């Protein structure tokens, strides 16, 4: 399982602690945040977390086709200006990276407090052939569900609804392959 932008690692460490037989790969491009995440994992005595100092745009460099079962995208930068849409972790070029790394039936679990980003992302998932499941605009309406990130806890405490969905890779999911260049 892969968490993109693990930040200070609360979600990765707590989730890995609950599932000791699962390998977690935490991808982070901010060294200071990754150090905090690594310290958190060491404090918990976890041996099932691996860290990658890198960028989500390079998942093809880190994984073989279908190697990851699940990808978590938690509270990524919304890049609200239209001219920055290509930087959003749910932009089609990123979705292509995830489709490459996930097997058929693999899942992207996406959480955010930013409703406009969430709605935009739902459109991107659908346009790229991902099957949407468990879509909610208020995940914790009836009580806390699952492991919270640090940001999530802050937003929830402020009464900000948390949006969440799962996007499943299907046979219709668009995946770029090098062979397409040759055709």
Backbone as a chain_set.jsonl record, in Angstrom:
{"seq": "XXXXXXXXXXXXXXXXXXXXXXXXXXXXXXXXXXXXXXXXXXXXXXXXXXXXXXXXXXXXXXXXXXXXXXXXXXXXXXXXXXXXXXXXXXXXXXXXXXXXXXXXXXXXXXXXXXXXXXXXXXXXXXXXXXXXXXXXXXXXXXXXXXXXXXXXXXXXXXXXXXXXXXXXXXXXXXXXXXXXXXX", "coords": {"N": [[0.853, -1.17, 0.0], [0.41, 2.248, -0.643], [1.123, 5.502, 0.437], [0.684, 8.663, -0.751], [2.443, 11.61, -0.412], [2.98, 11.596, 2.459], [3.484, 13.306, 4.53], [3.892, 14.173, 7.906], [3.526, 11.62, 8.726], [1.515, 10.447, 10.375], [-0.883, 9.084, 9.567], [0.175, 6.956, 8.001], [1.847, 5.611, 9.896], [0.003, 4.885, 11.93], [-1.849, 3.337, 10.482], [-0.188, 1.329, 9.441], [0.561, 0.172, 11.841], [-1.811, -1.031, 12.592], [-2.04, -2.96, 10.687], [0.111, -5.102, 10.556], [1.089, -7.065, 8.817], [1.147, -6.03, 6.311], [2.899, -4.318, 3.795], [3.817, -0.981, 3.8], [4.345, 1.831, 1.802], [5.614, 4.931, 2.014], [5.448, 7.877, 0.37], [7.121, 10.872, 0.011], [8.012, 14.231, -0.636], [9.078, 16.275, 0.79], [11.717, 16.742, 2.744], [11.994, 17.415, 5.572], [9.455, 16.856, 6.647], [9.338, 14.137, 6.097], [11.335, 13.138, 7.766], [10.202, 13.489, 10.315], [8.065, 11.727, 9.997], [9.453, 9.3, 9.696], [10.679, 9.114, 12.202], [8.41, 8.81, 13.766], [7.495, 6.278, 12.935], [9.655, 4.694, 13.77], [9.519, 5.113, 16.55], [7.184, 3.705, 17.084], [8.038, 1.198, 16.64], [7.779, -0.108, 14.208], [8.168, -2.302, 11.437], [7.226, -2.513, 8.929], [7.125, -0.423, 7.141], [8.231, 1.521, 4.484], [10.134, 4.18, 3.187], [9.991, 6.578, 0.573], [11.809, 9.034, -0.87], [10.534, 11.103, -2.828], [8.493, 11.89, -5.732], [5.027, 11.88, -6.564], [4.53, 11.942, -9.258], [6.337, 10.276, -10.358], [5.807, 7.565, -10.042], [5.987, 5.366, -11.732], [8.672, 4.941, -11.828], [9.183, 3.871, -9.38], [7.608, 1.63, -8.935], [6.59, -1.588, -10.189], [4.379, -2.656, -12.867], [1.125, -2.954, -11.578], [1.953, -3.45, -8.946], [1.269, -2.243, -6.491], [-1.369, -2.46, -4.109], [-3.182, -0.658, -3.056], [-3.639, 2.853, -3.039], [-3.196, 5.692, -1.143], [-4.406, 8.94, -0.984], [-4.236, 11.617, 0.831], [-5.5, 14.598, 1.882], [-4.195, 16.349, 0.023], [-2.433, 19.063, -1.606], [-4.646, 21.47, -2.828], [-4.282, 23.105, -5.055], [-5.797, 25.5, -6.082], [-6.088, 27.377, -8.21], [-7.008, 27.502, -11.612], [-5.006, 27.405, -13.573], [-3.103, 25.875, -12.371], [-4.001, 23.293, -12.324], [-2.833, 20.955, -13.362], [-1.063, 20.184, -11.439], [-2.459, 19.013, -9.424], [-3.025, 16.12, -7.476], [-4.936, 14.448, -8.464], [-5.158, 14.852, -11.125], [-5.435, 13.878, -14.576], [-2.862, 12.944, -15.613], [-1.532, 12.13, -13.304], [-3.353, 10.219, -12.407], [-2.938, 8.324, -14.346], [-0.392, 7.401, -13.641], [-1.039, 6.1, -11.259], [-2.801, 4.154, -12.185], [-1.053, 2.564, -13.585], [0.547, 1.526, -11.504], [-1.251, 0.092, -9.955], [-3.11, -3.015, -9.72], [-5.745, -4.575, -11.682], [-8.783, -3.843, -10.183], [-7.498, -2.657, -8.088], [-7.239, 0.047, -5.697], [-7.732, 3.54, -5.241], [-7.748, 5.511, -2.457], [-9.16, 8.409, -1.517], [-9.027, 11.383, 0.312], [-10.18, 14.549, 1.456], [-10.552, 17.911, 2.687], [-11.413, 19.801, 1.058], [-14.018, 20.697, -0.712], [-14.548, 21.682, -3.421], [-12.227, 20.713, -4.779], [-12.588, 17.99, -4.359], [-15.032, 17.451, -5.739], [-14.237, 18.131, -8.348], [-12.244, 16.225, -8.659], [-13.737, 13.85, -8.584], [-14.952, 14.016, -11.066], [-12.7, 13.762, -12.707], [-11.787, 11.169, -12.081], [-13.967, 9.644, -13.043], [-13.949, 10.355, -15.79], [-11.588, 9.184, -16.574], [-12.102, 6.512, -16.423], [-12.28, 5.185, -13.939], [-13.913, 3.344, -11.393], [-16.173, 4.59, -9.144], [-16.634, 4.355, -5.63], [-18.169, 4.241, -2.37], [-18.56, 7.047, -1.931], [-18.54, 10.069, -0.25], [-19.501, 13.201, 1.153], [-19.228, 13.902, 3.724], [-17.628, 12.348, 5.746], [-17.271, 11.785, 8.529], [-19.709, 12.272, 9.709], [-21.431, 10.776, 11.354], [-19.763, 10.042, 13.395], [-16.289, 9.362, 14.047], [-14.498, 7.76, 11.485], [-12.243, 5.301, 10.689], [-8.595, 5.729, 10.433], [-7.309, 8.856, 11.226], [-5.662, 11.595, 9.617], [-3.218, 14.085, 10.607], [-4.004, 16.648, 9.643], [-6.656, 16.067, 9.05], [-7.773, 15.572, 11.571], [-7.584, 18.147, 12.683], [-9.253, 19.655, 10.914], [-11.677, 18.296, 11.227], [-12.184, 18.806, 13.938], [-12.766, 21.48, 13.733], [-15.19, 21.376, 12.578], [-15.34, 21.056, 9.862], [-16.512, 19.397, 7.051], [-15.38, 16.202, 5.929], [-14.415, 14.936, 2.887], [-14.581, 11.894, 1.07], [-13.618, 9.212, -1.07], [-13.48, 6.128, -2.922], [-11.667, 5.01, -5.633], [-11.783, 2.634, -8.033], [-9.712, 0.608, -10.023], [-10.556, -0.396, -13.236], [-11.267, -2.45, -16.126], [-11.783, -0.517, -17.954], [-10.309, 1.641, -17.185], [-8.101, 4.176, -18.032], [-4.85, 3.647, -19.128], [-1.675, 4.593, -19.848], [0.69, 3.192, -21.998], [4.066, 2.358, -22.923], [4.048, 1.15, -25.437], [2.089, 2.449, -26.834], [3.277, 4.697, -27.884], [4.711, 3.687, -30.0], [2.796, 2.857, -31.765]], "CA": [[0.0, 0.0, 0.0], [1.223, 3.446, -0.846], [0.547, 6.798, 0.767], [1.348, 9.743, -1.47], [2.49, 12.795, 0.421], [2.696, 11.113, 3.822], [3.667, 14.372, 5.505], [4.559, 13.786, 9.151], [3.399, 10.174, 8.868], [0.553, 9.929, 11.348], [-1.759, 8.095, 8.919], [0.967, 5.781, 7.628], [2.283, 4.887, 11.09], [-1.132, 4.262, 12.621], [-2.418, 2.299, 9.623], [0.782, 0.236, 9.416], [0.487, -0.476, 13.14], [-3.024, -1.85, 12.618], [-1.904, -4.026, 9.687], [1.542, -5.409, 10.564], [1.472, -7.993, 7.747], [1.066, -5.312, 5.044], [3.992, -3.379, 3.562], [3.396, 0.372, 3.461], [5.364, 2.677, 1.199], [5.242, 6.328, 2.21], [6.149, 8.74, -0.585], [7.105, 12.268, 0.458], [9.088, 14.982, -1.275], [9.571, 17.296, 1.718], [12.593, 15.998, 3.659], [11.722, 17.663, 6.997], [8.247, 16.114, 7.01], [9.655, 12.714, 6.071], [12.114, 12.803, 8.962], [9.232, 13.347, 11.402], [7.342, 10.478, 9.728], [10.355, 8.19, 9.984], [10.814, 9.039, 13.663], [7.136, 8.28, 14.286], [7.493, 4.839, 12.643], [10.66, 4.075, 14.64], [8.969, 5.142, 17.917], [6.165, 2.665, 17.191], [8.69, -0.091, 16.45], [7.229, -0.738, 13.001], [9.139, -2.762, 10.441], [6.497, -2.721, 7.675], [7.002, 0.857, 6.422], [9.391, 1.908, 3.678], [9.967, 5.569, 2.755], [10.562, 6.977, -0.708], [12.006, 10.472, -1.011], [10.233, 11.286, -4.235], [7.319, 12.594, -6.213], [3.953, 11.033, -7.088], [4.603, 11.948, -10.723], [7.348, 9.305, -10.79], [5.48, 6.234, -9.517], [6.477, 4.342, -12.669], [10.075, 4.686, -11.497], [9.257, 3.222, -8.08], [6.814, 0.409, -8.877], [6.319, -2.367, -11.394], [2.935, -2.644, -13.149], [0.259, -3.704, -10.679], [2.653, -3.836, -7.72], [0.61, -1.69, -5.297], [-2.775, -2.849, -3.989], [-3.997, 0.498, -2.676], [-2.94, 4.129, -2.956], [-3.895, 6.679, -0.321], [-4.136, 10.357, -1.221], [-4.886, 12.265, 1.964], [-5.356, 16.033, 2.103], [-3.165, 16.893, -0.859], [-2.56, 20.477, -1.953], [-5.731, 21.582, -3.806], [-3.918, 23.917, -6.21], [-7.112, 26.019, -6.464], [-6.139, 28.152, -9.46], [-7.166, 26.645, -12.8], [-3.741, 27.247, -14.305], [-2.284, 24.895, -11.656], [-4.732, 22.016, -12.262], [-1.944, 19.831, -13.684], [-0.311, 19.824, -10.235], [-3.342, 18.288, -8.502], [-2.721, 14.682, -7.481], [-6.009, 13.711, -9.143], [-5.139, 15.231, -12.54], [-5.291, 12.646, -15.377], [-1.493, 12.42, -15.742], [-1.261, 11.41, -12.061], [-4.204, 9.024, -12.403], [-2.255, 7.355, -15.205], [0.677, 6.801, -12.828], [-1.665, 5.193, -10.304], [-3.336, 3.021, -12.948], [0.1, 1.729, -13.896], [1.04, 0.866, -10.297], [-2.299, -0.74, -9.355], [-3.673, -4.097, -10.54], [-7.187, -4.498, -11.892], [-9.437, -3.922, -8.876], [-6.759, -1.837, -7.127], [-8.045, 1.167, -5.218], [-7.225, 4.82, -4.745], [-8.582, 6.067, -1.394], [-8.903, 9.851, -1.585], [-9.697, 12.183, 1.343], [-9.852, 15.972, 1.472], [-11.516, 18.829, 3.29], [-11.691, 20.787, 0.022], [-15.141, 20.191, -1.515], [-14.365, 21.9, -4.86], [-11.224, 19.759, -5.279], [-13.199, 16.665, -4.33], [-15.981, 17.349, -6.851], [-13.431, 18.14, -9.567], [-11.556, 14.932, -8.708], [-14.72, 12.833, -8.963], [-15.096, 14.125, -12.529], [-11.48, 13.232, -13.33], [-11.818, 9.708, -11.932], [-14.973, 9.106, -13.965], [-13.501, 10.569, -17.17], [-10.465, 8.282, -16.846], [-12.547, 5.126, -16.364], [-12.229, 4.597, -12.602], [-15.231, 3.101, -10.806], [-16.254, 5.247, -7.839], [-17.356, 3.661, -4.562], [-18.112, 4.848, -1.037], [-18.396, 8.494, -2.085], [-19.228, 10.846, 0.779], [-19.063, 14.575, 1.38], [-19.16, 14.111, 5.173], [-17.19, 11.035, 6.22], [-17.383, 11.597, 9.974], [-21.001, 12.824, 10.132], [-22.0, 9.96, 12.437], [-18.661, 9.604, 14.251], [-15.011, 9.182, 13.356], [-14.336, 6.502, 10.755], [-10.885, 5.027, 10.241], [-7.449, 6.467, 10.955], [-7.272, 10.251, 10.776], [-4.38, 12.278, 9.459], [-3.138, 15.262, 11.465], [-4.875, 17.669, 9.053], [-8.036, 15.621, 9.171], [-8.2, 15.797, 12.949], [-7.778, 19.599, 12.849], [-10.438, 20.084, 10.169], [-12.842, 17.691, 11.87], [-12.42, 19.547, 15.18], [-13.35, 22.766, 13.344], [-16.511, 21.131, 11.996], [-15.239, 21.001, 8.408], [-16.795, 18.045, 6.547], [-14.301, 15.509, 5.222], [-14.887, 14.22, 1.696], [-13.799, 10.687, 0.81], [-14.113, 8.249, -2.052], [-12.567, 5.103, -3.407], [-11.706, 4.86, -7.085], [-11.288, 1.288, -8.347], [-9.23, 0.402, -11.381], [-11.355, -1.348, -14.001], [-10.765, -2.697, -17.487], [-11.98, 0.725, -18.709], [-9.402, 2.681, -16.694], [-7.095, 4.541, -19.038], [-3.467, 3.47, -18.718], [-0.719, 4.819, -20.922], [1.789, 2.225, -22.059], [5.083, 2.762, -23.906], [3.711, 0.627, -26.759], [1.221, 3.412, -27.509], [4.142, 5.606, -28.643], [5.148, 3.015, -31.214], [1.643, 2.622, -32.65]], "C": [[0.892, 1.224, 0.0], [0.459, 4.663, -0.35], [1.371, 7.849, 0.061], [1.292, 11.008, -0.627], [2.176, 12.458, 1.858], [2.857, 12.19, 4.881], [4.42, 13.866, 6.721], [4.254, 12.349, 9.561], [2.389, 9.623, 9.848], [-0.311, 8.826, 10.745], [-0.987, 6.815, 8.599], [1.337, 4.962, 8.859], [1.116, 4.186, 11.778], [-1.741, 3.139, 11.786], [-1.485, 1.087, 9.565], [0.779, -0.527, 10.739], [-0.718, -1.401, 13.261], [-2.933, -3.045, 11.676], [-0.434, -4.424, 9.555], [2.009, -6.354, 9.456], [1.428, -7.345, 6.364], [2.252, -4.355, 4.949], [3.408, -2.033, 3.128], [4.585, 1.139, 2.909], [4.863, 4.109, 1.297], [6.102, 7.186, 1.297], [5.998, 10.184, -0.118], [8.267, 12.999, -0.191], [9.632, 16.11, -0.409], [10.399, 16.587, 2.791], [12.277, 16.196, 5.142], [10.491, 16.887, 7.47], [8.557, 14.622, 7.063], [10.452, 12.289, 7.298], [11.188, 12.603, 10.157], [8.469, 12.036, 11.24], [8.2, 9.267, 10.07], [10.534, 8.012, 11.494], [9.562, 8.439, 14.294], [7.075, 6.758, 14.098], [8.482, 4.104, 13.553], [10.146, 4.019, 16.077], [7.939, 4.038, 18.136], [6.759, 1.265, 16.993], [8.203, -0.836, 15.216], [8.333, -1.145, 12.038], [8.483, -2.958, 9.072], [6.255, -1.42, 6.908], [8.326, 1.167, 5.742], [9.13, 3.32, 3.183], [10.661, 5.814, 1.423], [10.603, 8.498, -0.736], [11.777, 10.784, -2.486], [8.893, 11.932, -4.476], [6.305, 11.609, -6.79], [3.984, 10.95, -8.614], [5.594, 10.912, -11.254], [7.066, 7.893, -10.286], [5.961, 5.12, -10.431], [7.941, 4.002, -12.409], [10.209, 3.858, -10.219], [8.588, 1.849, -8.034], [6.743, -0.278, -10.231], [4.82, -2.306, -11.658], [2.166, -3.525, -12.163], [0.851, -4.056, -9.332], [1.975, -3.339, -6.433], [-0.856, -2.112, -5.278], [-3.692, -1.652, -3.778], [-3.098, 1.719, -2.608], [-3.805, 5.079, -2.144], [-3.439, 8.074, -0.728], [-4.937, 11.108, -0.162], [-4.526, 13.747, 2.037], [-4.199, 16.641, 1.312], [-3.429, 18.384, -1.105], [-3.636, 20.608, -3.026], [-5.376, 22.366, -5.064], [-5.186, 24.559, -6.802], [-7.178, 26.798, -7.777], [-6.155, 27.207, -10.66], [-5.852, 26.401, -13.517], [-2.8, 26.237, -13.629], [-2.916, 23.507, -11.596], [-3.818, 20.813, -12.513], [-1.126, 19.37, -12.484], [-1.152, 19.029, -9.232], [-3.084, 16.796, -8.616], [-3.826, 13.829, -8.073], [-6.15, 14.166, -10.596], [-4.894, 13.963, -13.363], [-3.869, 12.098, -15.515], [-1.068, 11.682, -14.469], [-2.086, 10.135, -12.005], [-3.599, 7.934, -13.273], [-1.133, 6.65, -14.439], [0.098, 5.758, -11.876], [-2.213, 3.949, -11.007], [-2.22, 2.044, -13.311], [0.508, 0.888, -12.674], [0.031, -0.091, -9.67], [-2.725, -1.873, -10.288], [-5.145, -3.807, -10.821], [-7.857, -4.708, -10.537], [-8.713, -3.148, -7.789], [-7.509, -0.543, -6.839], [-7.198, 2.387, -4.877], [-8.217, 5.271, -3.682], [-8.202, 7.538, -1.267], [-9.712, 10.583, -0.526], [-9.225, 13.629, 1.248], [-10.931, 16.744, 2.221], [-12.0, 19.84, 2.252], [-12.768, 20.259, -0.935], [-14.988, 20.479, -3.01], [-13.327, 20.956, -5.479], [-11.833, 18.362, -5.355], [-14.14, 16.483, -5.519], [-15.256, 17.309, -8.193], [-12.758, 16.777, -9.75], [-12.505, 13.801, -9.095], [-14.921, 12.836, -10.473], [-13.889, 13.515, -13.236], [-11.447, 11.705, -13.255], [-12.771, 9.097, -12.962], [-14.507, 9.214, -15.417], [-12.37, 9.624, -17.555], [-10.819, 6.808, -16.632], [-12.426, 4.435, -15.024], [-13.651, 4.418, -12.102], [-15.235, 3.689, -9.397], [-17.118, 4.454, -6.869], [-17.224, 4.472, -3.281], [-17.837, 6.341, -1.085], [-19.201, 9.195, -0.993], [-18.636, 12.25, 0.866], [-18.994, 14.894, 2.874], [-18.856, 12.78, 5.869], [-17.501, 10.796, 7.693], [-18.696, 12.134, 10.555], [-21.564, 12.083, 11.339], [-20.929, 9.425, 13.392], [-17.427, 9.318, 13.422], [-14.928, 7.784, 12.754], [-12.876, 6.384, 10.316], [-9.821, 5.87, 10.925], [-7.456, 7.873, 10.363], [-5.835, 10.713, 10.575], [-4.368, 13.446, 10.449], [-4.043, 16.381, 10.963], [-6.338, 17.314, 9.26], [-8.578, 15.871, 10.574], [-8.475, 17.284, 13.198], [-9.055, 20.067, 12.166], [-11.715, 19.539, 10.809], [-13.198, 18.443, 13.154], [-13.052, 20.91, 14.903], [-14.746, 22.615, 12.748], [-16.522, 21.097, 10.475], [-15.538, 19.574, 7.937], [-15.605, 17.484, 5.766], [-14.922, 14.707, 4.079], [-13.978, 13.005, 1.478], [-14.449, 9.851, -0.275], [-13.056, 7.195, -2.284], [-12.766, 5.011, -4.904], [-11.031, 3.534, -7.418], [-10.863, 1.202, -9.804], [-10.052, -0.696, -12.042], [-10.686, -1.594, -15.35], [-10.893, -1.438, -18.345], [-11.044, 1.844, -18.268], [-8.31, 2.909, -17.718], [-5.698, 4.426, -18.454], [-2.598, 3.672, -19.947], [0.358, 3.746, -20.862], [2.787, 2.677, -23.105], [4.769, 2.272, -25.322], [2.829, 1.602, -27.535], [2.045, 4.405, -28.327], [4.52, 5.01, -29.986], [4.028, 2.839, -32.227], [1.369, 3.808, -33.555]], "O": [[1.983, 1.225, 0.571], [-0.715, 4.839, -0.676], [2.586, 7.932, 0.236], [0.221, 11.423, -0.183], [1.211, 12.975, 2.422], [2.414, 12.01, 6.015], [5.455, 13.212, 6.595], [4.678, 11.907, 10.629], [2.407, 8.424, 10.129], [-0.458, 7.756, 11.337], [-1.453, 5.715, 8.897], [1.159, 3.743, 8.864], [1.23, 3.023, 12.164], [-2.111, 2.097, 12.328], [-1.944, -0.053, 9.632], [0.974, -1.742, 10.753], [-0.662, -2.425, 13.942], [-3.658, -4.027, 11.84], [0.199, -4.114, 8.546], [3.207, -6.434, 9.185], [1.644, -8.019, 5.356], [2.57, -3.661, 5.914], [2.603, -1.966, 2.198], [5.682, 1.106, 3.467], [3.824, 4.458, 0.736], [7.325, 7.221, 1.428], [4.887, 10.658, 0.117], [9.372, 12.464, -0.29], [10.544, 16.825, -0.823], [9.842, 15.905, 3.652], [12.292, 15.226, 5.899], [10.488, 16.329, 8.567], [8.097, 13.92, 7.964], [10.257, 11.187, 7.811], [11.363, 11.659, 10.927], [8.248, 11.315, 12.213], [7.712, 8.311, 10.673], [10.539, 6.888, 11.996], [9.646, 7.656, 15.24], [6.65, 6.037, 15.0], [8.181, 3.019, 14.051], [10.311, 3.005, 16.755], [7.827, 3.496, 19.236], [6.062, 0.264, 17.161], [8.216, -2.067, 15.188], [9.309, -0.419, 11.85], [9.103, -3.503, 8.158], [5.309, -1.317, 6.126], [9.393, 1.085, 6.35], [8.004, 3.631, 2.794], [11.764, 5.326, 1.177], [9.573, 9.164, -0.639], [12.706, 10.737, -3.292], [8.247, 12.448, -3.563], [6.678, 10.623, -7.426], [3.505, 9.972, -9.189], [5.678, 10.695, -12.463], [7.995, 7.103, -10.12], [6.309, 4.038, -9.957], [8.395, 2.905, -12.732], [11.236, 3.215, -10.002], [8.942, 1.006, -7.21], [6.824, 0.364, -11.278], [4.057, -1.94, -10.764], [2.513, -4.686, -11.945], [0.293, -4.898, -8.628], [2.111, -3.975, -5.388], [-1.513, -2.121, -6.319], [-4.827, -1.629, -4.254], [-1.947, 1.637, -2.178], [-4.993, 5.249, -2.42], [-2.243, 8.352, -0.807], [-6.16, 11.217, -0.251], [-3.362, 14.096, 2.234], [-3.348, 17.345, 1.857], [-4.522, 18.885, -0.84], [-3.557, 19.923, -4.046], [-6.108, 22.295, -6.052], [-5.601, 24.199, -7.903], [-8.242, 26.865, -8.392], [-5.402, 26.235, -10.709], [-5.612, 25.301, -14.016], [-1.822, 25.795, -14.233], [-2.415, 22.634, -10.887], [-4.026, 19.754, -11.921], [-0.554, 18.28, -12.508], [-0.611, 18.441, -8.296], [-2.942, 16.265, -9.718], [-3.677, 12.611, -8.176], [-7.168, 13.887, -11.23], [-4.209, 13.056, -12.89], [-3.694, 10.88, -15.531], [-0.319, 10.708, -14.547], [-1.583, 9.086, -11.603], [-3.735, 6.749, -12.969], [-0.95, 5.44, -14.576], [0.661, 4.676, -11.703], [-2.104, 2.835, -10.494], [-2.435, 0.832, -13.338], [0.778, -0.306, -12.795], [0.418, -0.995, -8.929], [-2.703, -1.713, -11.509], [-5.717, -2.882, -10.245], [-7.528, -5.655, -9.822], [-9.238, -2.991, -6.687], [-8.32, -0.095, -7.649], [-6.11, 2.282, -4.31], [-9.407, 5.403, -3.968], [-7.06, 7.868, -0.948], [-10.932, 10.434, -0.459], [-8.052, 13.907, 1.0], [-12.065, 16.286, 2.365], [-12.892, 20.642, 2.53], [-12.478, 19.481, -1.844], [-15.276, 19.595, -3.817], [-13.53, 20.455, -6.585], [-11.605, 17.638, -6.323], [-14.059, 15.48, -6.227], [-15.627, 16.535, -9.076], [-12.709, 16.244, -10.859], [-12.129, 12.9, -9.845], [-15.045, 11.776, -11.088], [-14.039, 12.83, -14.248], [-11.123, 11.033, -14.234], [-12.417, 8.149, -13.664], [-14.657, 8.266, -16.187], [-12.207, 9.296, -18.73], [-9.937, 5.949, -16.656], [-12.464, 3.206, -14.968], [-14.509, 5.261, -12.366], [-14.405, 3.329, -8.562], [-18.182, 3.95, -7.227], [-16.305, 5.276, -3.123], [-16.978, 6.842, -0.36], [-20.396, 8.944, -0.833], [-17.436, 12.452, 0.678], [-18.73, 16.037, 3.249], [-19.727, 12.177, 6.496], [-17.949, 9.711, 8.06], [-18.781, 12.415, 11.75], [-22.115, 12.705, 12.248], [-21.171, 8.459, 14.116], [-17.523, 9.061, 12.222], [-15.234, 6.78, 13.398], [-12.348, 7.273, 9.649], [-10.1, 6.62, 11.861], [-7.591, 8.051, 9.152], [-4.919, 10.276, 11.273], [-5.392, 13.758, 11.057], [-4.767, 16.996, 11.746], [-7.154, 18.169, 9.603], [-9.708, 16.329, 10.739], [-9.464, 17.643, 13.837], [-9.852, 20.791, 12.763], [-12.714, 20.25, 10.915], [-14.373, 18.688, 13.428], [-13.787, 21.437, 15.738], [-15.408, 23.609, 12.448], [-17.589, 21.108, 9.861], [-14.88, 18.634, 8.382], [-14.921, 18.206, 5.041], [-15.835, 13.908, 4.285], [-12.765, 13.08, 1.676], [-15.674, 9.79, -0.384], [-11.897, 7.348, -1.897], [-13.896, 4.943, -5.388], [-9.853, 3.336, -7.121], [-11.568, 1.665, -10.7], [-10.226, -1.781, -11.487], [-9.653, -1.001, -15.658], [-10.196, -1.301, -19.351], [-10.99, 2.89, -18.914], [-7.68, 1.971, -18.206], [-5.391, 5.023, -17.422], [-2.771, 2.997, -20.962], [0.874, 3.435, -19.788], [2.402, 3.317, -24.084], [5.174, 2.902, -26.299], [2.822, 1.582, -28.766], [1.574, 4.903, -29.349], [4.637, 5.721, -30.984], [4.288, 2.687, -33.421], [0.436, 3.771, -34.356]]}, "num_chains": 1, "name": "protein.A"}
